[in-house]
Each structure stands twice: as structure tokens, then as C-alpha cells.
Amino acid sequence: MNYDIAVVLSILAGAVLLFVTGWVRMDIVALLVVVALTATGLVTPSEALSGFSNMSVITVWAMLILSAGLAKSGVAQWLGSRVLQYAGDSQIRLIVLIMLTAGLLSGFMNNIAVVAFMIPVVIDMAHRTDIPASKLLIPLAFACLLGGLTTMIGTPSNILISEATYEFGLQPFKLFDYTPVGLPLLLAGILFFILFGIKMLPSRSIRKISRKTQEIKSGDLFSLDDQIFIIDVRATSPLVGKKLGESRLSAVLGVNVIAINRNGTTILAPGSNEILGVNDHLIVSGNREEIIKIGGQELFIVEEQDIPIQRILSDEISLAELEIIYGDQFSMQTVEQVDFRKKYGVNVLAVDKQGVIRRTNLHRIQLKSGDKVLLQGTKERFRRIEKEARIELKDAGLADPYRLSERLLAVRIPEGSHLAGMELKGSHLGDAFGLTVLGVQRGEGNFFIPEPDHVLDAGNTLVVAANPSDIKTLLGFQDININDMERYQISDLENEEVGFVEVILSPHTSLVGKNLREANFREKFGVTVSAIWREGRQYLTNLRDMKLRYGDALLLHGPRQKFKLIGSEQDFIVLSEAAYTIPPAGKTIRAVLCMAVVLGLVVAGVLPIAISAVLGIVLMILLGVLTMEEAYRSIEWKAVFLIAGLIPLGIALEQSGAAELLAGAMVELLGEYGPLVVTAGLFLFTAVAAQIIPNPAVAVLMAPIAYNTALNLGYSPYPFLMAAAVGASAAFLTPVGHPANLLVMGPGGYKFNDFLKIGLPLVLLVMLVTLLILPLIYPFT
């Protein structure tokens, strides 16, 4: 092994490690690879950037736009709805039609888009036929993966393998050269599901769960009937006269108010401005036991109010003022986003916005140029802020203009408090209770600013900043009254104007990693998230603080007219056809004709696929199928940068001799058993890699290895390259293997093991069928 091979393999190993761990975004990993390859001299600068002008990359983004045009014109929904009408109540017939429709569409559309637009159709069919959605959604996702193998444009992996054949000086795979292999694989997949998979699939659907264990038993996932109860607003309650949005019911108790019964009239989906009155009955969803635990005890006892500012200061602890300057790292961020407490270990006491002093509910305040932020912390931490942020803090003295003493209180945690034994960061004293903990008092003179992981003990005295009226409201929760005389069910909380709907995060969402509070979900969409389904479990409480993930399914409650607004957002897929407006038939016909022109020119040999696809985009825009803005938004730039960044790695593998070295190892290990066994080994290696590495990346990296393996054995490279293409799409074993799997995970209520249990035999079946067909279509000699 020479120096170049060692370096390129090290870069490859580093990229794989980052892909698997997810420490760095995959597109950034690809760009790091480009830099590393150039810096080490393994590729020239022009070779390093060649991926961005590569025909395969152009074809990928062009096909993404064409797929968006077909999707927005309603082709997938229209065809899916019409075909599935013929299924009747037969589960086997329904699976066959779903897989055939999705598979054939995926041959010409992006398979992720097909899954996204077919899910609502399949969910509606499941509800109409009483067939659990979990019996239908994995077949849908897997059919799209298999259907992508039926044409060259069905998946980016096929496009990349075809381009690789051209780079190797071979006649490249054409549009339908994949069909003789891909179509039998799709049919074999359908046969597998109707004979075996139908028994292996779990029986789950959207709506039923065990109340005690929160494990799925049978039926539907989101069943709130056992989780709905009533909280009475007594005459003495501090909630009387408060707006629902100011009540902190969701923050403190972790519940969602989904209706209010007032004088015998039920107000469904009340807005945040609804004012609570005496004898209101609040119909909420949440964990009843948690409410009883919080409501049946003292959280804290107010010992002293209006305490002097000196109580939060010492020789080491002082006050400082930070002025926001346009363009600095704090500008245009909220206090919560900056996270002064976690990042710098200081407390935000107040914000001066152009002379208007804000002292409570600071976390949502957006900092702008000219604002002043009052901080409390140690001198050492202030020096750290100045050094890291390259700013100068101003000593604030006793901060008289801020009149802090009016908001300073000393509270004690009594024995038996819900807060005793909790870490400060997990107590939600700040975001839920509205308290800013400025310090902990232990005994005489022992005052200190606690770290986020500080454990609160019974008997601790906390010096906090808070609005006294908020304190009064919070103490009122200790006398919460749960009404057991009346019962409500989901059916009581729906009518023609208000209802429930399920949504999942789309592949284009920007909400992953954010919680509902950060996304301003209620304010933006005017609906409430009543439950979240994640990895086989339903969550009902503290939803506002849950970081959203791919694969989450959210149960929404609110005005039905809002559901169509949510359906038009790129962040969500609404799991109901009723939430979508079917485009006019003329638009659908124009989109199909544009796609027919693209395919006709390629089949006739008039234009290469990349140029023909660009022409198709122009036609769709000129004919009003897409706008230019929609075309730009439909490009998955992360995938484009991933592919363009890894193409130079493929070049380096080939030029350095690393691909030949790896191919030689493959031949040495399996070569004596014949080409069929080597092909099987190549397929398995590619398929395993596809479970943890993005599929286009697998195709780019495996193409030179497959080609060199064929050369070392003296056989035709076509069957080996085709085996690599099939293996790169065999991402059936894990939900993270392909975005299509993640999309169905939430609405199907699937667990990680469901994919492994069904995917493993399917991978072996795909390998067996591939090995049987390949020598017939692409002989080894």
C-alpha cells in the first residue's frame, strides 16, 4: 500500500465515520472530502470541483424538479386514488395495487415524493377498509425502493452508476436497461409481501394504545379517549380572568386544552386569547397521574418578596450590561436561542429595548441593534463572554434603572415538593414556571449561581426573578381540581368545523431539531399538537419541549380550514386526502405530456437524459405546471452537494489504486468460487453499506470497486455494476436507511425491529433474484 492509497482510504474511513455517527451534516462531510482530497494532492482543483458540472448531478437535480412538477400536478394522488378504488376490502389486492402503483410511479418520479403523496391515499384506504395502516405502509415504502430500480432515472444511485460506466469508457446504461432486472425485483417483492410479509407486518394503525404501559396493543395509535379529563376553574382560582395563553397550563401541567365547556356550551379548539371564567370546565389531554402529582403538593413556598438587589451580588458575582451591535453574534436572535445560561453560565435579568424595560418572559425577546441586556454572573464568566464574543461589557452597578428588586423573591423548596431531587435544567423553572433562578442560598451567606446540572434539595432557598402575579397563578395549581363526574371522548371534540388530523414531517422540513415552542407552532398554524407518536410510543405531556425528529407523527386538533394551510407547507405531510386540493385535470395532463416528451427524446436517442430533463423543466414552467420559485425549492440541495462532493472521492479511489486494492481483496476472498459468488459478496457489501450511508454515496464509492473487481476476474463489468446499483437501493433493514422508510415510520407506528424483521428476508430475496437474472441479461463473459 503506497502513500496515496493510505491517504485516500483514511479520508474514506473518516467520511464513513461521520456519515454513520451523524456528527456532521452529510453535505458538509462531502465538502470536507473535496477540501481534503485537494489539500493532499490526490485530485487537482478542477477534478475536485468536477462533480458540480457532472452530468449525473445535473440529471439528479433536474429529475427532482420534474418529480415536483408531477407531484404538484396531482399525478400521484390521482392515479393512486383511481387505482386503489379497485382494491375493494381485500387486503392482498390492496397491497398488490399499492405496490404496483408506487413502484411504477417511482420508475419516473423521485421515490421519496411518491411515498409522500401516496401516504394520505393509503391512510384513507386503511380507514375505509378497517385494515391497519401498518399492514400497508412498509409495502408502500419498499415498493418505491424497488420501483426505483426499474429505470435509470428512478433513483440517483442508478444515474450515478450509469454515469460511472461512461467514465470507465464503457457504453453507459440507458433509460430502460435497468428494467429487465428491476421489474422482476418489484414483482418478487410484491409476491413476498402477499405470501409472507402480510403475516410479518405488525397490526397497528393511527389511534389505540395501552393507557398504563403506553405500549401498542392493537388497533389505532392515537387514542386519547382514556387520556381526556376535565379540570374545573373554581371561583378562587387565579386562572379566572386570564387568557388561555397566559395560564401556563401547558407549561406547568404538560396538558393541552382542547375544549372549554362553559354554561353547557362546548367551545372546541379555543384560541390563546380565550379568557377563562368562573366554573369553566377545561377539557384537556395529558397524563392524569402527573397532574395529580403536581397539584397535590406544594411546589415551593414564597418566603420573601421585593428583596434588595444586594442579595444576588457578592465579591465575585456582579451585574453587567451587554449592548447589542448590528451584525454581532447576538443580533437578530432570541434570548432563548443565544442561551446565555448554558453557553456562558450567566443569567439574563432584563432587556432594555429602546427605553422599554422587559423583566419577565424574556426567552422569546428578539435582540436587535441598540438593545441592552442586563446580565448576572461571575467576573470570570463575564471575561469569557468578552473574549469569545469580542465585545466589551459595561459594569451595571446596582442596575437602578431596571428596578429589579420589584421582581426578586426568595422561595423555599419544602419536603415532598415535586422539584426536590430534580436537576435545575430539568425542573423547567424558567420556561414553564416563568422563574429565573439567580442563585441558591444554603445556610448563612452561602449564596452561589448554580450550574444547569445542580440538583435541587428540599430546604434550599432560591432567589428568583419573577412576576408576582405569575407566582400567584403558579401557586394556584397546587389546588387544581380534576372533575371525575363527566367524561369526554374524541368523537365529542369534533364537528364540521373542528377536528383531528395526523401529520408527519416532510423530507424538506426545517423543523428537525426544534421543539414546538421554538417553532411557534400554535401561533403560526392556529392548531394544537395533542400527541406525538415516536418509535413505537405515544407522548402526551410536555410536547412543547420535545425536539422534533424525522419519522415523528403529530396529532393535531383545530379548525379544519387550518389543515389545508398546513398541507400547503413544505414542513408537513397531512395524512388525509381531504387536506389537499386536487389540481385541475388540465394541469395533470400538461405535466404528463412534459414527462412524455422527456422520455421520448431519450428513448429516441435525440438528447441525453440530462439535457432532455432540463428541456422538460422549461416546458413545465412555460405551461404553468411549476413556477420557477417552486422549481428552485424542489431541489434537494443537500443531496446535490453530497453527490457532487463525493464524485472526486470516486476519482481518487480509481486514480490512486485504492479501488483496485479493494477489488483485489474481494477477488482474493471470493474469486475462487466463481463470478456469481463474487457478485453476491459485492451485493451484500453494498446493501449493508446502504443501511447506514446515504445511497448515492454508496453508489459513487462502490462503482470503481465493482469495475475493478470485474477487470481482475477478466469478466464483463456490467453485471457487477448492476449488482452494485441494486444493492445501493436495498435499504430495507433500518428506518434510517432511506427517507422513504422514515416517512412511513410515524403513521405506521413502526418500531426499529419491524424493518429488520421484514427487511432481512427481503434483502436476501432481492439478492437471490438478482443473481438468477443478471447472468441472463448481462452475461459475465
VOPA-179702 format. One line per 8 residues: number of its first residue (from 1); their letters; for each residue x, y, z of C-alpha. Coordinates in steps of 0.001 Angstrom, whole numbers, always signed. Layout:
<recs>
NUM> a> X,Y,Z; ...
</recs>
This chain:
<recs>
1> mnydiavv> +0,+0,+0; +1557,+3297,-1124; +1100,+6773,+391; -1728,+7850,-1937; -3758,+4727,-1209; -3284,+5119,+2546; -4412,+8749,+2435; -7476,+8161,+253
9> lsilagav> -8561,+5216,+2408; -8120,+7367,+5528; -10315,+10075,+4000; -12870,+7423,+3038; -12849,+5976,+6566; -13301,+9440,+8075; -16228,+10184,+5774; -17910,+6872,+6609
17> llfvtgwv> -17443,+7526,+10338; -19102,+10942,+10012; -21928,+9510,+7913; -22644,+6773,+10457; -22423,+8931,+13580; -24203,+11948,+12129; -21830,+14298,+13973; -21644,+16479,+10851
25> rmdivall> -24291,+17049,+8161; -23759,+14746,+5194; -23403,+17592,+2667; -20755,+19233,+4850; -18940,+15891,+5042; -18864,+15791,+1245; -17418,+19297,+1061; -14787,+18382,+3657
33> vvvaltat> -13840,+15428,+1435; -13373,+17815,-1513; -11048,+20019,+546; -9100,+17064,+1965; -8568,+15463,-1453; -7325,+18748,-2927; -5104,+19608,+44; -3388,+16206,-100
41> glvtpsea> -2874,+16426,-3865; -4915,+13318,-4619; -7002,+15264,-7148; -6450,+18531,-9000; -8647,+21547,-8169; -10577,+21083,-11415; -11158,+17400,-10590; -12228,+18357,-7068
49> lsgfsnms> -14940,+20627,-8461; -15854,+18422,-11418; -18750,+16917,-9512; -20714,+20158,-9722; -20701,+20036,-13525; -21046,+16271,-13760; -23894,+15051,-15991; -25188,+12752,-13274
57> vitvwaml> -25519,+15647,-10800; -27382,+17714,-13400; -29662,+14763,-14070; -30363,+14292,-10365; -31460,+17883,-9688; -33358,+18061,-12974; -35289,+14889,-12124; -36085,+16305,-8673
65> ilsaglak> -37730,+19289,-10347; -39627,+17106,-12824; -40822,+14921,-9932; -42041,+18025,-8122; -43961,+19028,-11235; -45657,+15638,-11450; -46394,+15692,-7716; -47821,+19229,-7675
73> sgvaqwlg> -49973,+18445,-10691; -51610,+15662,-8652; -50472,+12751,-10836; -49531,+10508,-7899; -52688,+11332,-5928; -54975,+10996,-8945; -53501,+7703,-10119; -53261,+6307,-6593
81> srvlqyag> -56868,+7175,-5774; -58226,+5729,-9025; -56243,+2502,-8885; -56896,+1810,-5195; -60645,+2143,-5731; -60496,-1244,-7422; -58993,-2955,-4392; -62277,-3306,-2507
89> dsqirliv> -61882,-4693,+1008; -59269,-7292,+92; -56005,-6714,+1936; -53984,-8769,-541; -55464,-6931,-3526; -54816,-3611,-1788; -51147,-4476,-1133; -50679,-5577,-4755
97> limltagl> -52223,-2388,-6153; -50354,-127,-3727; -47015,-1720,-4565; -47626,-1799,-8312; -48779,+1831,-8415; -45998,+3130,-6180; -43365,+1001,-7904; -44278,+2120,-11420
105> lsgfmnni> -44515,+5779,-10379; -41090,+5517,-8712; -39569,+4499,-12011; -40194,+8038,-13292; -40542,+10142,-10134; -38382,+10658,-7099; -39328,+7761,-4809; -39448,+9997,-1711
113> avvafmip> -42014,+12210,-3455; -44084,+9156,-4385; -44165,+7965,-774; -45043,+11454,+473; -48008,+11845,-1859; -49206,+8236,-1583; -49281,+8109,+2246; -52534,+10130,+2603
121> vvidmahr> -54175,+7978,-74; -53118,+4757,+1655; -54144,+6049,+5110; -57600,+6943,+3818; -57952,+3495,+2232; -56868,+1897,+5526; -59547,+3837,+7422; -62226,+2932,+4868
129> tdipaskl> -61413,-770,+4882; -60529,-1120,+8597; -57151,-2539,+7589; -54363,-1350,+9950; -52127,+1195,+8252; -49074,-750,+9450; -50098,-3556,+7078; -49806,-1207,+4104
137> liplafac> -47148,+1447,+4673; -43955,-637,+4735; -45084,-2300,+1470; -45551,+1232,+72; -42049,+2366,+1081; -40324,-829,-81; -42228,-782,-3388; -40865,+2704,-4054
145> llgglttm> -37306,+1499,-3400; -37798,-1492,-5690; -39655,+575,-8295; -36747,+2991,-8464; -34702,+133,-9923; -36958,-203,-12982; -35428,+2748,-14902; -32201,+4689,-14949
153> igtpsnil> -33937,+7835,-13622; -35780,+6003,-10849; -33148,+6744,-8217; -29940,+8826,-8024; -27960,+5600,-7460; -28918,+4328,-10915; -27997,+7648,-12513; -24598,+7616,-10806
161> iseatyef> -23837,+4014,-11764; -24779,+4799,-15366; -22505,+7843,-15403; -19717,+5719,-13914; -19921,+3275,-16829; -19372,+6226,-19157; -16378,+7429,-17101; -14878,+3929,-17337
169> glqpfklf> -15056,+4114,-21146; -17996,+1717,-21409; -21328,+2061,-23158; -23452,+3577,-20336; -26672,+2041,-19084; -29611,+3590,-20914; -33042,+4600,-19646; -34661,+1165,-19712
177> dytpvglp> -31549,-1019,-19368; -32455,-1402,-15689; -36000,-2607,-16441; -35231,-6311,-17152; -33657,-6508,-13679; -35775,-4007,-11750; -39225,-5129,-12875; -38763,-8779,-11789
185> lllagilf> -37428,-7489,-8461; -40566,-5380,-7990; -42788,-8361,-8806; -40754,-10584,-6473; -41213,-8004,-3710; -44977,-7979,-4242; -45059,-11779,-4151; -43021,-11778,-939
193> filfgikm> -45489,-9492,+809; -48649,-11337,-224; -47172,-14728,+752; -45074,-13931,+3826; -44806,-10222,+4592; -48513,-9798,+5272; -48131,-12117,+8290; -44904,-10481,+9481
201> lpsrsirk> -46204,-6913,+9404; -47428,-5582,+12778; -51109,-4795,+13269; -51056,-1106,+14155; -52776,+1971,+12836; -53438,+5541,+13823; -55328,+5515,+17118; -55121,+2945,+20082
209> isrktqei> -52619,+2448,+22893; -52459,+908,+26347; -53034,+3561,+28998; -50806,+2003,+31652; -47803,+800,+29717; -48069,+3069,+26663; -47198,+3,+24598; -49167,-744,+21456
217> ksgdlfsl> -51762,-3470,+21962; -53994,-3422,+18894; -55991,-1147,+16676; -55138,+2533,+16372; -52231,+4578,+17702; -53609,+7937,+18725; -56417,+7042,+21118; -56972,+9889,+23548
225> ddqifiid> -60247,+8626,+24995; -58508,+7378,+28146; -56288,+10447,+28288; -59013,+13112,+28224; -60230,+14565,+31513; -61703,+17765,+32903; -60160,+20485,+35082; -62614,+22809,+36830
233> vratsplv> -61874,+26517,+37183; -63084,+27437,+40675; -64118,+30908,+41748; -60980,+31173,+43890; -58656,+30033,+41096; -56034,+32548,+39936; -56821,+31380,+36398; -60084,+33350,+36417
241> gkklgesr> -59823,+36336,+34089; -56589,+35153,+32479; -56171,+34437,+28786; -55642,+30779,+27985; -52234,+31605,+26505; -51185,+33252,+29777; -52409,+30463,+32037; -49237,+28292,+31799
249> lsavlgvn> -51475,+25206,+31875; -49476,+23556,+29111; -46089,+24598,+30504; -46683,+23640,+34147; -49072,+20687,+33898; -47974,+19437,+30480; -51591,+19289,+29240; -53294,+20542,+26094
257> viainrng> -56598,+22390,+26436; -58634,+21059,+23518; -62051,+22428,+24524; -63864,+24512,+27154; -67342,+23670,+28438; -68951,+26937,+29515; -72571,+27057,+30711; -73417,+23881,+28834
265> ttilapgs> -71820,+25042,+25573; -68612,+23422,+24328; -66014,+25698,+22718; -63808,+23472,+20584; -60155,+24363,+19894; -60200,+27586,+21941; -57701,+30241,+20920; -54894,+31538,+23110
273> neilgvnd> -56862,+34769,+23677; -59871,+32948,+25167; -60456,+34394,+28662; -61085,+31804,+31378; -64135,+32313,+33560; -65570,+31014,+36828; -66918,+27449,+36590; -65337,+26846,+33180
281> hlivsgnr> -64691,+23157,+32601; -61391,+22754,+30756; -61298,+19619,+28627; -57655,+18623,+28436; -55492,+15769,+27208; -52436,+14639,+29101; -51095,+12394,+31813; -53608,+12398,+34672
289> eeiikigg> -51134,+10950,+37195; -48655,+13764,+36553; -51371,+16366,+37160; -52318,+14782,+40464; -48655,+14609,+41490; -48067,+18303,+40762; -51440,+19531,+42005; -51469,+17613,+45256
297> qelfivee> -48377,+19158,+46837; -46571,+22414,+47461; -44065,+23180,+44733; -42402,+25994,+46661; -43134,+28499,+49409; -42633,+32242,+48945; -40585,+33385,+51936; -39709,+36950,+50979
305> qdipiqri> -40672,+39469,+48286; -39084,+42680,+46989; -35709,+41615,+48285; -32794,+44028,+47810; -30538,+43676,+44792; -27531,+43122,+47063; -28814,+39609,+47821; -27785,+38410,+44359
313> lsdeisla> -24357,+40066,+44425; -21068,+39277,+46140; -17364,+39888,+45732; -17338,+37540,+42760; -20904,+37952,+41451; -21872,+41243,+39795; -24114,+42804,+37145; -23032,+43789,+33651
321> eleiiygd> -24745,+45325,+30629; -24351,+43989,+27112; -25252,+46304,+24235; -26318,+44572,+21045; -24485,+45790,+17947; -25742,+45161,+14428; -24058,+42122,+12897; -22677,+40637,+16111
329> qfsmqtve> -23384,+37021,+17076; -26298,+38003,+19348; -28112,+40271,+16885; -31469,+39012,+15492; -31508,+36033,+17857; -33897,+35456,+20732; -32615,+35253,+24287; -33511,+31556,+24230
337> qvdfrkky> -31534,+30947,+21029; -28426,+32631,+22434; -28830,+30544,+25628; -26652,+32742,+27860; -27191,+30367,+30793; -25925,+27223,+29110; -23284,+28744,+26876; -21738,+31299,+29230
345> gvnvlavd> -23097,+30425,+32690; -24743,+33836,+33238; -28346,+34866,+33900; -30375,+37336,+31843; -32229,+39627,+34275; -33770,+42195,+31942; -33712,+43615,+28439; -33844,+47324,+27647
353> kqgvirrt> -35478,+47724,+24218; -35094,+51355,+23248; -36010,+52530,+26736; -38747,+49942,+27395; -37624,+47636,+30205; -38612,+43951,+29953; -38025,+41892,+33125; -40101,+38716,+32677
361> nlhriqlk> -40823,+36216,+29875; -37529,+37180,+28302; -36829,+33967,+26368; -38802,+34980,+23260; -37444,+38505,+23002; -35505,+39011,+19772; -32366,+41027,+20331; -31752,+43884,+17909
369> sgdkvllq> -29157,+46587,+17461; -29306,+49087,+20307; -30925,+46711,+22813; -29240,+46336,+26179; -29169,+43043,+28071; -28635,+43028,+31847; -26590,+40022,+32958; -25736,+38499,+36336
377> gtkerfrr> -22664,+36327,+36675; -19180,+35932,+37981; -16414,+38214,+36792; -14623,+35222,+35290; -17630,+34379,+33133; -18012,+37984,+32020; -14370,+37942,+30889; -15117,+34755,+28935
385> iekearie> -18012,+36436,+27103; -15815,+39423,+26228; -13081,+37155,+24905; -15266,+34740,+22912; -17724,+37305,+21543; -15094,+40037,+21131; -17224,+42619,+22875; -16909,+44863,+25916
393> lkdaglad> -19362,+44596,+28807; -20294,+47616,+30871; -20414,+47425,+34668; -24061,+47888,+35668; -23551,+48628,+39386; -26860,+48045,+41169; -28810,+48480,+37918; -31166,+51055,+39419
401> pyrlserl> -32938,+51933,+36127; -34101,+48329,+35825; -35919,+48341,+39233; -35086,+44697,+39740; -35999,+44462,+43417; -39699,+44603,+42484; -39292,+41215,+40781; -36898,+39487,+43183
409> lavripeg> -38277,+36828,+45508; -36892,+34191,+47831; -38702,+30831,+47581; -38067,+27657,+49557; -38475,+24093,+48320; -40428,+22185,+51005; -40245,+18492,+51829; -42222,+16419,+49343
417> shlagmel> -42059,+19045,+46589; -42152,+17823,+43008; -38966,+19862,+42456; -36868,+18178,+45160; -34268,+15870,+43658; -34553,+17360,+40152; -31692,+18924,+38231; -32150,+22636,+37657
425> kgshlgda> -32167,+22226,+33869; -34879,+19552,+34109; -37104,+21441,+36528; -38421,+23838,+33844; -38444,+26612,+36425; -37599,+29040,+33650; -39680,+28150,+30584; -42607,+26528,+32412
433> fgltvlgv> -42826,+28372,+35699; -41518,+31723,+34472; -38839,+31908,+37155; -35210,+32865,+36583; -33090,+31240,+39283; -30413,+33773,+40158; -28839,+31827,+42984; -29191,+29192,+45692
441> qrgegnff> -28924,+30010,+49389; -27596,+27277,+51661; -27261,+28416,+55214; -25927,+31821,+56204; -24028,+33630,+53497; -23578,+30586,+51252; -25010,+32076,+48035; -23916,+30802,+44622
449> ipepdhvl> -25059,+30671,+40985; -25918,+27013,+40302; -24823,+25052,+37264; -27580,+23631,+34999; -26976,+20122,+36406; -27278,+21316,+40035; -29703,+19075,+41968; -32374,+20939,+43927
457> dagntlvv> -32767,+19759,+47512; -35679,+20113,+49901; -34946,+23063,+52157; -32999,+25005,+49518; -33850,+28685,+49272; -33789,+30018,+45731; -33501,+33682,+44878; -35551,+34109,+41706
465> aanpsdik> -36718,+36824,+39352; -40411,+36538,+38542; -43634,+38438,+38054; -45553,+38293,+41384; -48817,+37695,+39519; -47244,+34683,+37782; -46239,+33346,+41201; -49834,+33670,+42372
473> tllgfqdi> -51032,+31758,+39294; -48457,+29019,+39812; -49370,+28560,+43460; -52957,+28178,+42311; -52007,+24960,+40524; -51476,+23372,+43922; -55247,+23420,+44361; -56130,+22042,+40923
481> nindmery> -59439,+20150,+40760; -59954,+17211,+38391; -63628,+16572,+37623; -64406,+12848,+37521; -68169,+13304,+37117; -68089,+13845,+33352; -66279,+12015,+30576; -65383,+13110,+27044
489> qisdlene> -64245,+11103,+24049; -62549,+12144,+20820; -65874,+11988,+18978; -67238,+14682,+21319; -64431,+17040,+20320; -65030,+17079,+16578; -67653,+18695,+14373; -67853,+20064,+10831
497> evgfvevi> -65556,+22993,+11621; -63135,+21465,+14166; -61434,+18092,+14169; -58294,+15989,+14461; -55758,+15206,+11764; -52427,+13398,+11708; -49312,+14871,+10088; -45723,+13764,+9644
505> lsphtslv> -42577,+15762,+8964; -41775,+16009,+5271; -38330,+15336,+3772; -37985,+19105,+3210; -38855,+20142,+6768; -36814,+22752,+8598; -38235,+21741,+11992; -35996,+18768,+12804
513> gknlrean> -34105,+19550,+15996; -36548,+22268,+17036; -39297,+21983,+19634; -42839,+23247,+19191; -42166,+26282,+21335; -39173,+27345,+19241; -41206,+26841,+16063; -44091,+28986,+17441
521> frekfgvt> -46315,+26156,+16268; -49578,+27216,+17945; -49196,+30859,+16972; -48194,+30103,+13377; -50739,+27429,+12481; -53586,+28030,+14940; -53835,+24357,+15948; -52733,+22328,+18971
529> vsaiwreg> -50450,+19291,+18977; -52364,+16780,+21131; -49916,+13868,+20876; -46674,+12792,+19228; -46002,+9250,+18089; -42314,+8319,+18041; -40602,+4944,+17586; -43497,+2850,+18838
537> rqyltnlr> -44533,+5117,+21720; -47130,+7828,+22211; -46246,+11041,+24068; -48963,+13208,+25591; -47264,+15575,+28030; -44580,+18260,+27788; -44871,+18160,+23997; -43782,+21783,+23670
545> dmklrygd> -40258,+20843,+24771; -39770,+17732,+22603; -37220,+18151,+19838; -38868,+17010,+16608; -37297,+14166,+14622; -37774,+12613,+11206; -40349,+9849,+11496; -42471,+11658,+14118
553> alllhgpr> -46234,+11627,+13646; -48172,+14511,+15211; -51869,+14506,+16105; -53292,+17991,+15557; -56570,+19448,+16830; -58072,+22642,+15489; -60172,+24282,+12772; -60360,+22088,+9688
561> qkfkligs> -59682,+25054,+7423; -56228,+25285,+9005; -55379,+21745,+7907; -55254,+22783,+4247; -52891,+25612,+5186; -50649,+23091,+6951; -50896,+20781,+3922; -49510,+23542,+1718
569> eqdfivls> -46461,+23982,+3977; -43263,+22223,+2942; -42645,+21140,+6560; -45548,+18671,+6789; -47392,+15884,+5060; -51027,+15766,+6177; -52270,+12171,+6395; -55668,+12879,+4900
577> eaaytipp> -56621,+13471,+1282; -59262,+15942,+2467; -56491,+18382,+3433; -55260,+18657,-149; -56726,+20476,-3117; -56600,+18343,-6257; -55176,+20438,-9133; -57308,+20814,-12280
585> agktirav> -57174,+17950,-14753; -55573,+20189,-17377; -52527,+20728,-15191; -52145,+16986,-14648; -52323,+16322,-18397; -49731,+19026,-19146; -47347,+17551,-16565; -47690,+14042,-18021
593> lcmavvlg> -47127,+15345,-21562; -43953,+17174,-20465; -42632,+13974,-18904; -43569,+12012,-22030; -41532,+14453,-24151; -38518,+13989,-21856; -38689,+10196,-22036; -39451,+10143,-25782
601> lvvagvlp> -36398,+12215,-26658; -34160,+9989,-24521; -35532,+6710,-25903; -35233,+8018,-29464; -31620,+8985,-28813; -32222,+12615,-29746; -30968,+14075,-26448; -29085,+12736,-23417
609> iaisavlg> -31180,+12431,-20272; -29642,+15479,-18541; -30438,+17866,-21435; -33847,+16307,-22060; -34741,+16709,-18369; -33725,+20392,-18449; -35967,+20832,-21506; -38797,+19176,-19572
617> ivlmillg> -38329,+21662,-16745; -38565,+24588,-19172; -41751,+23151,-20700; -43351,+22644,-17258; -42617,+26249,-16303; -43825,+27682,-19626; -47032,+25610,-19423; -47760,+26692,-15848
625> vltmeeay> -47214,+23316,-14179; -44497,+24814,-11981; -43244,+28267,-11124; -39532,+28984,-11150; -39652,+29500,-7372; -41262,+26067,-6917; -38591,+24562,-9147; -35818,+26019,-7010
633> rsiewkav> -37483,+24850,-3786; -37891,+21293,-5071; -34145,+20735,-5475; -32757,+18746,-2559; -29546,+20727,-2302; -28223,+18519,+467; -28298,+15526,-1901; -26835,+17552,-4773
641> fliaglip> -23867,+18718,-2688; -23419,+15204,-1293; -23135,+13658,-4737; -21038,+16467,-6217; -18683,+16363,-3242; -18162,+12601,-3324; -17576,+12227,-7063; -13941,+13399,-6590
649> lgialeqs> -13550,+10677,-3956; -14545,+8135,-6579; -11929,+9652,-8907; -9289,+9456,-6159; -10168,+5827,-5391; -9657,+4960,-9046; -6527,+7045,-9748; -4692,+6175,-6528
657> gaaellag> -5172,+2452,-6989; -7293,+2148,-3832; -10268,+811,-5798; -8035,-1811,-7413; -6656,-2752,-3977; -10154,-3211,-2507; -11294,-5084,-5602; -8242,-7327,-5316
665> amvellge> -9162,-8122,-1725; -12676,-9047,-2878; -11302,-11307,-5606; -8779,-12922,-3274; -11539,-13645,-758; -14228,-14954,-3129; -12687,-15222,-6604; -12046,-18976,-6489
673> ygplvvta> -15789,-19607,-6057; -16720,-18070,-9376; -18261,-14791,-10582; -21698,-15482,-9125; -20330,-15735,-5579; -18212,-12598,-6080; -21330,-10778,-7321; -23217,-11963,-4236
681> glflftav> -20422,-10671,-1988; -20379,-7347,-3808; -24164,-7061,-3459; -24131,-7855,+260; -21310,-5419,+973; -23150,-2670,-930; -26511,-3462,+726; -25020,-3365,+4240
689> aaqiipnp> -23347,-23,+3480; -26677,+1326,+2159; -28295,+825,+5582; -26025,+3387,+7238; -24589,+5544,+4436; -26641,+7707,+2026; -27482,+5633,-1047; -25954,+7992,-3633
697> avavlmap> -22716,+7965,-1642; -22706,+4162,-1697; -23163,+4143,-5473; -20311,+6623,-6021; -17923,+4648,-3817; -18878,+1157,-4986; -18805,+1831,-8741; -14981,+1840,-9080
705> iayntaln> -14681,-1180,-6773; -17236,-3150,-8846; -15499,-2155,-12091; -12024,-3150,-10875; -13358,-6424,-9446; -14639,-7334,-12929; -11305,-6403,-14533; -9334,-8502,-12020
713> lgyspypf> -11528,-11508,-12755; -11486,-10915,-16520; -15279,-10639,-16730; -17727,-8082,-18119; -18169,-5177,-15674; -21900,-4754,-16434; -23313,-7442,-14105; -21056,-6254,-11270
721> lmaaavga> -22070,-2608,-11739; -25735,-3597,-11933; -25383,-5627,-8720; -23924,-2541,-7025; -26861,-434,-8264; -29391,-2940,-6881; -27530,-3270,-3574; -27431,+517,-3123
729> saafltpv> -31248,+583,-3230; -31770,-2413,-922; -32081,-179,+2156; -34760,-2288,+3845; -33154,-3150,+7184; -33444,+96,+9118; -35786,+3113,+9133; -32760,+5395,+8685
737> ghpanllv> -31589,+3502,+5607; -33737,+5650,+3331; -36001,+8710,+3795; -38924,+6685,+2415; -38667,+4370,+5445; -38620,+7304,+7851; -41720,+8802,+6241; -43860,+5727,+6959
745> mgpggykf> -42444,+5052,+10421; -44679,+7510,+12289; -48042,+6917,+10578; -47457,+3161,+10615; -46448,+3122,+14278; -43403,+1061,+13373; -40506,+214,+15637; -36898,-228,+14557
753> ndflkigl> -37169,-4015,+14722; -40135,-4078,+12326; -37869,-3029,+9470; -35190,-5559,+10403; -37665,-8432,+10711; -39238,-7794,+7304; -36243,-6260,+5558; -33739,-9061,+6160
761> plvllvml> -35593,-11777,+4238; -36449,-9236,+1531; -32772,-8297,+1082; -31901,-11986,+721; -34756,-12469,-1770; -33608,-9456,-3815; -30074,-10868,-3861; -31311,-14293,-4969
769> vtllilpl> -33476,-12893,-7776; -30665,-10574,-8878; -28198,-13465,-9079; -30687,-15512,-11107; -31496,-12732,-13575; -28169,-10950,-14052; -26336,-13710,-15986; -29308,-13921,-18369
777> iypft> -29474,-10181,-19081; -25801,-9252,-18644; -23588,-12328,-19112; -20291,-12452,-17232; -18364,-13193,-20429
</recs>
